[in-house]
Amino acid sequence: MLRDIDDNEKYIFYGPSAGGLKVQFAEQEIVVVTPGSPRVRQSVSAAWAMKLISLFGIK
């Protein structure tokens, strides 16, 4: 879960493909993002993204 600059909660799933897919689960919208996604570049620091990539072995 992330918060935007207006303090709204945003739920993301960091995956290797299907970027932009939106899924409803438990009354929350979850957006799939990929390593090259503009949402990742806007929402997540490069260091954090690289840590996720290394943890999950995404290539």
Protein Blocks (a to p, Z undefined) as FASTA:
>chain_A
ZZdfkopacdddddfehihiacdeehiacddddfklmklmmmpcfklmmmmmmmnopZZ
